[in-house]
Amino acid sequence: MELTSILIVDDCVESAAITKNCLVVAGFSVSTAHDGEEALGMLNNNRFDLVVLDLTLPKMDGLEVCRIL
């Protein structure tokens, strides 16, 4: 059975790490990005079942990332 793949996009490295660790323990496959541009790059090259997106990101805010998606 394939793991559910989640992308966490948060500029707070500590918050992203805590969330990632909790989700990994729960059995999910989790990747992280720390700005909007990095997130879009990952989304162009990978398939995710869920994106957890912070609205206040450097370089490109979460709403702009969402619009582009």
N, C-alpha and C positions, 0 to 999 in steps of 0.2 A: 504494500500500500504506500502510495506516495505521500510525503509530508506536505501539509499546507505551507505555502511559501509566503512570507510576510516581509515587506520592506518598511522599516521605520525611518522616517525622515525628521530629524531633530538636530538643531545646531548645538544643543546642550549635550555634550558627549556623555556626561554622567547619567543623565536621564535616559538617553538612548541605550546605554549599556545595561541599566537596571531593567528597563522594559524588555530588552532582548533576552537577558538571562531568565527572566520569569517565563517568557514565551518558549524559550528553548526547553526549559524544565517541563513545560506543559506538552512538549512533543512537536513543536512547530520548527520549521526551517526559517531562520531569520537573518536578514541582511540589514545594514544600516547605511544611511547617507547623512551628511551633515550640512548640506546646502541644496538649494533648488537645482542648480546645474548638475551636481553630482547625481541627484535623484533621477533627473531626466535621462542622463547617460545610462544609469543602471536599468531604468525602465525600458529604454530602447534595446538593450542587449539581453534582458532576462524576462521571464514570465513570473509575475507575482499574483497570488490570489487575493491579497489584501495590502493596501498601503495605508500606514498610519502617518499622517502628514501634519506637521506643525505649521501654523499659519505665518509665524514670524521667523523667517529664514534669511540668512545673508545671501547676497547676489541676486536672488529671485525668490519672492515670497511664495508661500504655500498656495495662495489663490491663483497666482500666475502659473504655477506648476499644474494645478488642477485644470485651468483653462486649456493649457497646451495638451494635456492628456485627453 
